[in-house]
Structures are given as C-alpha cells and as structure tokens.
Amino acid sequence: MSDNAIDYDQVEAMGISRQAYDEILDIVGRQPTLDELSTLLAMWESNGKQQSLYGWLRGQHHAVQRDEYLYGGSADHKSIREPKVKECIEVAKTLTRHLTVPSGPAHFGSGILLYMVGNVSSEFVDSEYARRCLHLVKSAMGSGGHEEDCAYIEMILMALKSGGLVANDAVVSQGGLFCSLLRFTVCGGGGLGFDILVPREVRLDAFLFGEEMGRYLAAVDEAHDDAFLLKMDEARLNCCFLGRSTKGRIVVDGYDFGPVNHYIATV
C-alpha cells in the first residue's frame, strides 16, 4: 500500500457510506487521498443541505471531466507558486486600487446566499491578476466559443429573476470573482461584503482572480434556495455555492480580509 493509499475502514471512520465512497471513486476516477475526501466533506457541509452525502454527490454537475475533477494545474500554472489565502489580501488590494462603484438601491441584504453559475475557472494567465501581480504579458481574453453559453445562462437567470427566485445577478468580469463579488454586493446591498469558501480542487488564484468567460453571480434568498437549485438542475447548468453576503466585511475560507471600504470606494 502506498503512502497515500487508504482503506475503507478509514473512510467509514469519516462518516462516509460505501455508496458515497463508490460515487467519489466514480467522480475522481481513482482512489482519493484523505485530504481530498476531507475537502469534499467540507464542500458538502458548507452547502448546508439536509441530505445524505451520497444524495448530494449524485446531484452535483461537475464542470470538468471526472479525471480532471481534482485539479492539478496546467503546465503554465505549475511554474507559478499558488498564493496562500492571506497573501491574496495584497492581490485584492492591488486589483481594487482606485476602484469606485456607484451605490444604488439595495437588491438584497446581508445573509443572502451567493452562487456562481457556469463553469468553475481553472485559468488565470489572461487576467488583470497575471498582468499586474505576476507581470505576465496579458493577451486579450478571447470569447473561446462562450457566446452561446453566456446567452443561455443570461436567459435562464433573467427568467429566474423575473420569477422572483433570484434577487440579483451579474457577470464575472474584470478582476475575476473577487472584484466582481465586491461590485455585486456593494451595488446589490449598499455596502455589503461576502463570506465565501473556495473549492480546494481549483487553484485559489484561478478561482478568485481568473477572468475566464461564462461565469455569473446570483443572489438567492434562502426561502428560494431549493427552487433555484431545481431550476439549475433542469437547465443543466453548473452551479457552485460560494457563501453569503455580510454586513460590510470580506471573509475568504474563514480568513478575515477586513471591511469592504478597505478595497472599494462608493460614490
């Protein structure tokens, strides 16, 4: 048995049923490590669903093929050290420097659920983060055939917003998810912040600061959560639970990034 190998007795001790473990094997395409199992358990718990782990796994729509689910990084990424969570504070301050956002009427308040609709990004090379923080030459981010996907997601979100299942939505754009969440919560709730968890199978900087197209933010009231997720399932759209809006503070993976006004000014 290799150093990373595990047996089912260890898995069972974590509270994972045989059914759920078999589903994890199918998703990953190989035997997972204990760290990987712990990550999946944390993701399940963060969604706050009153259902079995097996049922939750069966309901997931993964953005990548199963053999790529636990993302190891491309050759471009491997040569660049992945920042720790606390190091992302300086990255965030660099990307939000001189950024102002007009405050408008509140669309939602603190405690609302925040989702990202669309594929989870694993790319950061073509981004403001790459240019300003890593000093990589930035090439224009092409649409890469995303136009039809974007149009479809926008149509679905518009319908859900009209039906009252989505309080507000926005595209993930310049500055990636972090900066887009700032704009989204400030405009959506008059100076709100956010508390989110980052999926561990994707690079932290790619998830927070990548600018890959085809990703959208959705604010959902807890009372409409089940109906929203059902519609996502019916539309066959990838949907990633991020966290909740807060009263003006930013928290990422439990690490306090400070108040919103440290990063952004409203006019």
BATOR-399481 format. One record per residue (C-alpha): residue in one letter; x, y, z. Coordinates in steps of 0.25 Angstrom, whole numbers, padded with zeros to 4 digits, always signed. Example, Ala and Ser with C-alpha at 12.3 -4.5 7.8 and 13.67 -1.06 7.14 Angstrom:
<nodes>
a+0049-0018+0031/s+0055-0004+0029/
</nodes>
This chain:
<nodes>
m+0000+0000+0000/s+0006+0014-0004/d+0007+0025+0006/n-0005+0032+0000/a-0013+0019-0001/i-0025+0018+0009/d-0035+0006+0012/y-0050+0007+0015/d-0048+0006+0030/q-0042+0020+0030/v-0053+0025+0020/e-0064+0019+0029/a-0058+0026+0041/m-0060+0039+0034/g-0075+0036+0033/i-0075+0033+0018/s-0084+0022+0014/r-0080+0011+0004/q-0090+0017-0006/a-0084+0031-0005/y-0070+0025-0006/d-0073+0018-0018/e-0079+0031-0024/i-0066+0038-0020/l-0058+0028-0027/d-0066+0030-0040/i-0065+0045-0039/v-0050+0045-0037/g-0046+0033-0046/r-0036+0028-0036/q-0035+0025-0021/p-0035+0039-0014/t-0026+0043-0003/l-0031+0046+0011/d-0029+0061+0009/e-0037+0060-0004/l-0048+0053+0004/s-0048+0064+0015/t-0049+0074+0004/l-0061+0068-0002/l-0067+0067+0012/a-0065+0081+0015/m-0071+0085+0002/w-0084+0077+0005/e-0085+0083+0019/s-0083+0097+0014/n-0095+0095+0005/g-0104+0093+0018/k-0113+0083+0011/q-0121+0074+0020/q-0118+0061+0011/s-0108+0050+0011/l-0094+0052+0005/y-0098+0041-0005/g-0110+0049-0010/w-0102+0062-0010/l-0091+0055-0019/r-0102+0049-0028/g-0108+0063-0030/q-0095+0070-0034/h-0092+0075-0048/h-0077+0076-0049/a-0071+0086-0059/v-0059+0077-0063/q-0057+0062-0067/r-0056+0053-0055/d-0042+0050-0057/e-0039+0065-0056/y-0048+0068-0044/l-0037+0069-0034/y-0030+0079-0042/g-0015+0079-0042/g-0012+0091-0051/s-0007+0092-0065/a+0008+0094-0069/d+0006+0109-0069/h+0001+0109-0055/k+0011+0099-0049/s+0023+0109-0051/i+0015+0120-0043/r+0014+0118-0028/e+0000+0118-0023/p-0002+0128-0012/k-0008+0125+0001/v-0021+0131+0006/k-0015+0142+0014/e-0006+0146+0002/c-0018+0149-0006/i-0021+0161+0002/e-0010+0169-0005/v-0014+0163-0018/a-0028+0168-0016/k-0023+0182-0011/t-0015+0183-0024/l-0027+0179-0033/t-0037+0188-0026/r-0027+0201-0025/h-0035+0213-0030/l-0047+0205-0032/t-0060+0212-0029/v-0074+0207-0030/p-0087+0215-0030/s-0096+0211-0019/g-0110+0209-0023/p-0124+0203-0017/a-0122+0191-0009/h-0126+0178-0017/f-0123+0169-0005/g-0118+0169+0010/s-0107+0162+0018/g-0109+0147+0019/i-0113+0145+0005/l-0108+0132-0002/l-0097+0135-0013/y-0096+0125-0024/m-0087+0125-0037/v-0094+0119-0049/g-0085+0114-0060/n-0072+0106-0061/v-0062+0107-0049/s-0050+0114-0055/s-0036+0108-0055/e-0030+0119-0063/f-0023+0132-0059/v-0012+0134-0069/d-0020+0144-0077/s-0025+0154-0066/e-0022+0166-0058/y-0016+0158-0047/a-0006+0152-0057/r-0002+0165-0063/r-0002+0174-0050/c+0003+0164-0040/l+0011+0153-0047/h+0016+0163-0058/l+0012+0153-0069/v+0008+0159-0083/k-0007+0160-0084/s-0013+0155-0097/a-0027+0159-0100/m-0037+0149-0094/g-0044+0142-0105/s-0058+0138-0105/g-0054+0124-0107/g-0067+0120-0113/h-0074+0124-0100/e-0084+0133-0107/e-0095+0123-0107/d-0093+0118-0093/c-0093+0132-0088/a-0106+0135-0095/y-0113+0123-0090/i-0108+0126-0075/e-0113+0140-0077/m-0127+0136-0082/i-0129+0126-0070/l-0124+0136-0060/m-0133+0147-0066/a-0145+0137-0065/l-0142+0133-0051/k-0140+0148-0047/s-0154+0151-0053/g-0160+0140-0045/g-0154+0145-0032/l-0145+0133-0030/v-0132+0141-0032/a-0131+0155-0025/n-0120+0160-0034/d-0109+0155-0044/a-0097+0159-0050/v-0086+0155-0059/v-0072+0151-0054/s-0063+0160-0061/q-0050+0169-0059/g-0043+0165-0047/g-0049+0152-0046/l-0059+0146-0036/f-0053+0154-0024/c-0055+0168-0031/s-0068+0164-0037/l-0073+0160-0023/l-0069+0173-0018/r-0076+0181-0029/f-0088+0171-0027/t-0090+0172-0012/v-0087+0187-0012/c-0097+0191-0023/g-0107+0180-0018/g-0108+0183-0004/g-0102+0197-0001/g-0088+0193+0004/l-0090+0179+0007/g-0078+0169+0007/f-0077+0154+0006/d-0072+0141+0013/i-0069+0130+0003/l-0061+0117+0002/v-0052+0113-0009/p-0053+0099-0015/r-0040+0092-0012/e-0039+0085-0025/v-0037+0098-0032/r-0025+0107-0031/l-0028+0119-0021/d-0023+0130-0030/a-0030+0124-0042/f-0043+0123-0035/l-0042+0137-0029/f-0035+0145-0039/g-0037+0138-0053/e-0045+0145-0063/e-0050+0133-0071/m-0063+0136-0078/g-0076+0129-0076/r-0078+0131-0061/y-0089+0139-0054/l-0093+0142-0039/a-0106+0140-0034/a-0112+0145-0020/v-0123+0135-0015/d-0132+0137-0003/e-0131+0124+0006/a-0146+0123+0004/h-0144+0121-0011/d-0131+0112-0010/d-0137+0099-0013/a-0146+0104-0024/f-0133+0111-0030/l-0125+0099-0030/l-0136+0091-0036/k-0137+0101-0048/m-0121+0100-0049/d-0123+0085-0050/e-0134+0086-0060/a-0126+0095-0068/r-0113+0086-0067/l-0105+0098-0062/n-0093+0096-0053/c-0095+0104-0040/c-0085+0106-0029/f-0089+0110-0015/l-0080+0122-0011/g-0085+0126+0003/r-0093+0138+0008/s-0094+0153+0008/t-0089+0160+0020/k-0090+0174+0027/g-0079+0180+0020/r-0067+0170+0023/i-0060+0161+0014/v-0056+0147+0018/v-0050+0136+0009/d-0048+0122+0015/g-0050+0127+0029/y-0039+0137+0027/d-0043+0152+0030/f-0040+0161+0019/g-0045+0173+0026/p-0056+0183+0023/v-0061+0186+0009/n-0057+0200+0010/h-0042+0196+0010/y-0044+0191-0004/i-0054+0199-0011/a-0060+0213-0010/t-0074+0216-0013/v-0079+0229-0020/
</nodes>
